[in-house]
Structures are given as structure tokens and as C-alpha cells.
Amino acid sequence: MGDARMLRFTKVDQAYPDKRQAEARAHDFLEIARPFIEAKAEEQSSRCSQCGVPFCQVHCPLHNHIPDWLKLTAEGRLEEAYELSNSTSTMPEICGRICPQDRLCEGNCVIEQSGHGAVTIGSVEKFITDTAWEMGWVKPVKILADRSNQSVGIIGAGPAGLTAAELLRGKGYDVHVYDRHDRAGGLLTYGIPGFKLEKEVVARRVKRLEEAGIHFHLGFEVGRDATLADLRGKHDAVLVATGVYRARDLQAPGLGQAGIVPALAYLIASNRKGFGDDVPAFESGELNAAGKRVVVIGGGDTAMDCVRTAIRQGATSVTCLYRRDRANMPGSATEVRHAEEEGVVFEWLSAPAAFEGDGQVTGVRAHRMRLGSADASGRRAPEVDPGADFRLDADLVIMALGFDPEDLPQAFAAPELATTRWGTLRVDHKTQQASMDGIFGAGDIVRGASLVVWAIRDGRDVAAAMHQYLRAKAPATRAAA
């Protein structure tokens, strides 16, 4: 007999937490969704059908025990729900905020397929872990053994690196994290705007890792402050989890003028300003949209971050150019809706042809596009629609075309470090090891630009692989621990 608290999707309508009105939220960088109250979280969790094959769990990269912690939430057993959620994810409240649930768990919810509207999984995930922090249920990292005679170096303090650091510290290793920035978190700190992920949410995770004895070496750039070989000589194993940061570009007349800027530089400047840092490029207007006509080129989540940031900085207009149509846009459909509510104009099936100006950009000439034959991936390839060009005024053009890996062998002074033809780190996917003994890889630097949840998954997997490697290298008296 079914649990009377569950299977209420036919009686209880889908409901997300209330959003602040667009005219109010477009002037600050606070998160736009109000938190669930406990009764609402319980009610929405009770809509879960507890299906025999939980597609939400299957399609979650972390394979979170979603139906189980929804049931616990519906029963008011929030601490147990948190413990179960935390057992598979090192950052559940962050995933609840920034995962594209419409493409992952919620998009594959059985009751979504039946037409009743998905369970609001992400909002519940965020609620139970935020509640855990407030109630003191988030405990210090539990260190299971003393393996401090072996040390691990982790290059990159993003989600993959932080996840591996936490799990390896839990095994008892002496863990050191190296990052080029002055704050840990990687793109969680400097790439994602506060209206999607307030920075205190990241900072409290980092603080918990510091309190566990993980050593953070910030402002440390491998290749400048030490070579990869230097770090390998210092540690028993090294993880490369740098992410991918080199901006993709396009070829068009007029590039190179002032006012045409890469997306990441723009977002980092905005986030640094939010921290209260001195940001000369923001103050000069170079990386500040205030009072400007802004054109953002690209269709992914980074482009959505840029258009919504420009609105908040006081741009006079914000237009997004994307070469495919709305249905084929890689970014989150939810983010597109939020951007439209805030005043962003989307020019679908549009691509830049040239940039006008005499040293300072003044406009973008663009082609209208149409979808042609399907390419190797099955997506219809965009092609120019002849005779349908148009022009947009622009004082600031933000290029959000995606990211490629940096040249790690050169940057790390490690020519023996093998990479793929795409420039990503080549690893043995059984052991997660790179071409150099004791060097491992995880996250975007291995798989290419992807989602935060996949970086967490990779960090979890590589921590297990590194533990196995380190146990084999440990003295016999410790190997069995």
C-alpha cells in the first residue's frame, strides 16, 4: 500500500518558490527566488510519484537519491533528508541553485512526462541544505584515518578541485589546493553572478574545508610560482582541475576595437566589484555596462549571465545574438525566461558579420540565419539567410562563445603532459591518471566546458582513484587503513 504522504501530484499543483518582481530584482545582485517555507517544501515533495525506475536519479550526474530525500522532506524529517542528500554531493545547495534542472532531474521526472509538472527538485534540494546550515546540521569534515604522511596537491579551487579536496581530506591525507585567484571557488566565486549564487553560499563551503585542515595557496599560478614537476616533487599525487578559461573567438571585420570584451573578464570584474575590490577596468567603464547599449554574442549560460549582469549595471539596452533558434539554445530555458522578464531582447537566428567603429565599437552588423541540414550531432546547422542582414547600435559587445583549454604543457612547463586534439588533458579513464605518473585530471580540463554538477561528479570519482593510487604507494602498515 502506498504512503499516504506521497503521490499527491494529481491533487497538488506544481509550485516553485516565489520570484522577486523583475523591476525590483533587476537593480541588485541578490538571488531572485525567495526560499521555500517548510510547509511548502513538504507539500511539493509530496507530489513525488516514488516511481520504480526514478528517471530523476538516473539523469542526475551524481545519481542523487532524489525520491528518498523527497519522501523524507514530505514527512518533515529534514535532517535525515539533508544527510541523504549530502551523502552523494559535496555541494547540494549549490547544485539546487545553479543546475539546469529542466535538462536533468526535473526534465526527466515521470510526472513531468505525464503532464502534471515536474516535482520542484532543485528548490527542495536548496531548501533542505540551507536549513541544515541554519540548524547546525552541517558537521565538520569527518577524517576517517591519519594519512598525513602522504600529501596531495590540487591545482584549481573550483567545484572539481574542492570536491576532491574534501573527500581526500576525509581519508586523512594532507591536502594542499593551489589557485591563481585570491579567493577559492573558481567560477562559483568569480564566474557566476550573485543573482544565481550569492557568494556567502560558496564562502561557507570553503571555510568548512579550511577548518578541516585543507591548505589553500591562493594567488598561486603554476608555471609562474612553481612548475608542475615542482609540485609533483613536493606531493605524493597531484590533481589538475583547472577548468577551461581560454575564450573562443570568431573571425569578423572590426574585431580588436575597444568595447569588444570577453565574457569571463566582464563577469570577473562584476563579481570583484561586488566583493568591494578595487577594479580599475570597471571604474574606467571598460568592463561596466552602465549607460551603454550592450550586445552579447552567444547562447549558453555564460551569455545569460552576461545579459542579466548588464541589466543590473544599468545598460540602456541589452540584446543577445544567437545563431540558432530558441529551441536549440544550449543555455537554460529558465535563464532565458528570467532574462526576458528583466528586459533583455533576443535576436534568434542571428550571427555577427562585422563590428563597426573607428577604434571604439559603435555597432554590430549581423546576418540573419536559417537552420539547414543536420550536422554529425543531429543538430541542424545554421547557415546565412541571404539578403536579410541588419544592424544594432552597440557601445559594449560581450563575446560569450564558450571556452577552450589553455595550453597546459606550455603553461605548466611540462611538455611531457599529454593532451587531446581539443587541448583537454588526456587521462586514462579507468585510473583518471594523466601521462605523467602521479598526475591526475578532473573536471572541465578533462571533459571540456560543462556543468558544475559534472565537475562535482568528476571530483568525487578522481578522489576515489587517487586514494587507490596512494594506498598502493603507502607503507604496508598504513595501506590497509
Buried (B, 14 or more C-beta within 10 A) or exposed (E): EEEEBBBBBEEBEBBBBEBBEBEEBBEEBEBBBEBBEBEBBBBBBBBBBBBEEBBBBEBBBBEBBBBBBBBBBBBBBBEBBBBBBBEBBBBBBBBBBBBBBBBBBBBBBBBBEEEBBBBBBBBBBBBBBBBBBEEEBBEEBEBEEEBEEBBBBBBBBBBBBBBBBBBBBBBBBBBBBBBBBEBBBBBBBBBBBBBBBBBEBBBEBBEBBEEBBBBBBEEBBBBEEBBBBBBBEEBBBBBBBBBBBBBBEEEBEBBEBEBBBBBBBBBBBBBBBBEEEEBEBBEEBBBBBEEBBBBBBBBBBBBBBBBBBBBBBEBEBBBBBBBBBEEBBBBBBBBBEBBBBBBBBBBBBBBBBBBBBEEEBBBBBBBBBBBEEEEEEEEBBBBBBEEEBEEBBBBBBBBBBBBBBBEBBEBBBBEEBBBEEEBBBBBEEEEBBBBBEBBBBBBBBBBBBBBBBBBBBBBBBBBBBBBEBBBEEBEEEBEEE
